[in-house]
């Protein structure tokens, strides 16, 4: 019986990981990722989701306000250059954050490659990109802030605390949990190191979001 189970498990882990299967069976996809990390399909899907989110963002209250300010300031935005710049920024961010994961895995005595960490990062980013699309879509339709799945969607705080509460968001937390699991499954990093890593990432994200919220309120207070 145990032999049959082992054979079944080995068969299941063969093949390339599925980006859509990642939603329901992330551990299985992580196991496949160890031997067959994929890049281009997930990257293309993330770019499509991000493009859709960007288009929807124009119709949110914040997007409309930004367009009005640009018109008043006489600023013309070239959509083609903006899209190209956005793609470059996304790829650069993914490459940099994947490098951080790779270095963390190596420092945590994990055995992995940069390609594996890039693939892991893409799959996790797919989840957070879905969250951004949902939040922006709801904001565009309901004319609300694009943070309906965050704690601040219920609290409605402003400034630094608003930024911190916005970082406490369902899809972001889901992504952090998946990152911890992925480091263990793909890079063989210890459970303690993976948990410490995502805690640090969460604290950094909350700090950056809080600083952004404080800066935004300061600019509004200055009439900018």
PyMOL commands that set and color helices and strands:
alter all, ss='L'
color gray80, all
select helices_A, chain A and resi 2-13+21-24+26-35+40-57+61-72+79-107+114-142+152-155+159-167+170-187+191-221
alter helices_A, ss='H'
color red, helices_A
deselect
rebuild
show_as cartoon
